[in-house]
Amino acid sequence: MSLVDDYWVRVGHFLERLNLRRTALREPVGDQQLAEVERELGVAFPDELRSWWSIEDVLANYWLPPEFFAPLSFRDALETREIWLTVSAQEDGELGSASSFGPELFPVGMNPEGDGLIVSLGPGDDYGMIFRWQHERAERGQPLWRGIGHMLADIAQAMDEGSPVLRWHADRGGEDGTRVLEVDSEGQMEWVLTGEQSHPHY
């Protein structure tokens, strides 16, 4: 079992205690399909990302910070990537500028407003890092986490200890800030900006 699996067990147990519906499960994917897509797209998935997509009981509802993002299935991630690449290509043609969403980016989560969590698969220091894709501004800011394992470890610690998530991001000037998890008497979750009140995003 990988560290990604271990972290998910901790997070999953916390979510189960909130009595979240177990019907919304993300479909897992096997190594063969991942390898086929890697060859087709000319990318290499980080080991942590491969482990993440292979887990069978990941809840597909909105529980990922910064606000509420839902993990994408591999099929939905591929479809979303194609849509964003098509839109970016159209905008490049109209505006005559280079797109900030390229084939080296791969979505792993989505929120109700259409923003995404994306993993960088390009060469360089950004490889494997997770960013927030701002769909209206068509840009990404500072990385949220160093990778999938870092993301799950951050969330698990926040759930176990009540500590803020995204400290690493905030230390690098990230605009999302740090957030703490609050759960009301009915088991509803909210990632609240530290030092101020915010409203849930569903």
C-alpha positions in Angstrom: 0.0 0.0 0.0 1.4 3.4 -1.0 1.4 6.6 1.1 -1.4 7.9 -1.1 -3.6 4.9 0.0 -2.7 5.4 3.6 -3.6 9.1 3.5 -6.9 8.3 1.7 -7.8 5.8 4.4 -7.5 8.6 7.0 -9.5 11.0 5.0 -12.1 8.4 4.0 -12.7 7.4 7.6 -13.3 11.0 8.5 -15.8 11.5 5.7 -17.5 8.2 6.6 -18.0 9.5 10.2 -20.0 12.4 8.7 -22.4 9.9 7.2 -21.8 11.2 3.7 -23.7 9.2 1.0 -21.5 6.3 -0.2 -23.3 6.1 -3.5 -21.1 8.8 -5.1 -17.9 6.9 -5.7 -15.4 7.8 -8.3 -14.6 5.0 -10.8 -11.1 3.6 -10.4 -8.8 2.9 -13.3 -6.1 0.2 -13.9 -2.5 0.5 -14.8 -3.0 -0.7 -18.4 -5.5 2.1 -19.2 -3.2 4.6 -17.6 -0.2 3.4 -19.6 -2.3 3.5 -22.9 -3.2 7.1 -22.3 0.3 8.0 -21.4 1.5 6.6 -24.7 -1.3 8.3 -26.6 -0.8 11.8 -25.0 2.9 11.6 -24.6 2.9 12.3 -20.9 4.1 10.5 -17.8 1.9 10.4 -14.8 3.6 10.7 -11.4 3.4 7.5 -9.3 1.3 9.3 -6.7 -1.3 10.2 -9.4 -1.4 6.6 -10.7 -2.0 5.4 -7.1 -4.7 8.0 -6.6 -6.7 6.9 -9.7 -6.5 3.3 -8.7 -8.2 3.6 -5.3 -11.7 2.1 -5.4 -13.6 3.9 -2.8 -12.8 7.6 -3.3 -15.9 9.8 -2.7 -16.8 11.8 -5.8 -18.7 14.6 -4.0 -17.4 18.0 -3.0 -14.9 17.7 -0.2 -11.5 18.9 -1.5 -10.3 22.3 -0.5 -9.7 25.2 -1.2 -13.5 25.5 -1.2 -15.2 22.4 -2.4 -13.8 20.4 -5.3 -15.0 16.9 -6.4 -12.4 14.4 -7.5 -12.8 13.6 -11.2 -12.9 10.1 -12.6 -10.2 9.4 -15.1 -12.8 9.4 -17.9 -14.1 12.8 -16.8 -10.6 14.1 -16.5 -9.8 13.2 -20.1 -13.1 14.8 -21.3 -12.5 17.9 -19.3 -8.9 18.2 -20.6 -10.1 18.0 -24.2 -12.7 20.6 -23.6 -10.2 23.0 -22.0 -7.7 22.4 -24.7 -10.3 23.1 -27.4 -11.5 26.3 -25.7 -7.9 27.5 -25.3 -7.1 26.8 -28.9 -10.1 28.8 -30.0 -9.2 31.7 -27.7 -5.6 31.6 -29.0 -6.9 32.0 -32.6 -9.2 34.9 -31.6 -6.7 36.7 -29.4 -3.5 35.8 -31.1 -1.8 34.8 -27.8 -0.3 31.7 -26.3 -2.7 29.7 -24.2 -2.0 29.2 -20.5 -3.7 25.8 -20.6 -1.6 23.3 -22.5 -1.3 19.6 -23.1 1.0 19.2 -20.1 -1.8 20.0 -17.7 -4.2 17.4 -16.5 -7.4 18.0 -14.4 -8.1 15.9 -11.2 -10.9 17.9 -9.6 -13.7 20.3 -10.4 -15.8 22.7 -8.4 -19.4 23.8 -9.1 -18.2 27.1 -10.5 -16.1 25.4 -13.2 -12.7 25.9 -11.7 -10.4 22.9 -11.6 -7.6 21.3 -9.7 -4.9 20.4 -12.2 -1.6 18.5 -12.1 1.4 19.7 -14.1 2.9 16.9 -16.2 5.5 19.1 -18.0 9.2 19.0 -17.5 10.8 21.1 -14.8 10.2 21.9 -11.1 6.4 22.0 -11.5 6.1 18.3 -12.4 3.5 16.7 -10.3 2.4 19.9 -8.5 -1.3 20.7 -8.1 -2.6 24.1 -9.2 -6.0 25.7 -9.3 -7.2 26.4 -12.8 -9.2 29.6 -12.9 -11.5 29.0 -15.9 -12.8 32.5 -16.2 -9.3 34.1 -16.1 -7.8 31.1 -18.0 -4.8 31.0 -15.7 -3.2 29.3 -12.8 -1.5 30.8 -9.8 0.9 29.5 -7.3 0.8 25.7 -6.7 -1.5 24.5 -4.0 0.4 21.4 -3.1 3.6 19.6 -4.2 1.7 16.6 -5.4 -1.2 14.3 -4.6 0.4 12.8 -1.6 1.1 16.3 -0.2 -2.5 17.2 -0.8 -3.9 14.2 1.0 -1.5 14.5 3.9 -2.5 18.2 4.3 -6.2 17.3 4.3 -5.8 14.3 6.6 -3.9 16.5 9.1 -6.5 19.2 9.0 -9.3 16.6 9.6 -7.4 14.9 12.4 -5.9 17.9 14.2 -8.0 20.9 13.1 -4.9 22.5 11.5 -5.1 24.8 8.5 -4.7 23.5 5.0 -2.6 25.2 2.3 0.1 26.7 4.5 2.7 25.7 1.9 0.7 27.5 -0.7 0.2 30.6 1.4 3.9 30.8 2.2 4.5 31.2 -1.5 2.1 34.1 -1.9 -0.8 32.0 -3.1 -4.1 33.8 -3.3 -6.3 31.1 -1.9 -5.0 31.5 1.6 -5.1 29.0 4.5 -8.4 27.4 5.5 -9.7 25.3 8.4 -12.4 22.7 8.2 -15.6 23.4 10.1 -18.4 20.8 10.4 -21.9 21.8 11.6 -24.3 19.8 13.7 -25.8 18.2 10.6 -22.4 17.0 9.3 -22.1 19.7 6.6 -18.5 20.6 5.8 -17.0 24.1 5.1 -13.4 25.1 4.4 -13.3 28.5 6.1 -10.6 31.1 5.4 -8.6 31.6 8.6 -9.2 34.8 10.4 -12.5 35.5 8.6 -15.9 33.9 7.8 -16.8 32.7 4.4 -19.8 31.0 2.9 -20.0 27.4 1.7 -19.7 26.7 -2.0 -21.9 23.9 -3.3 
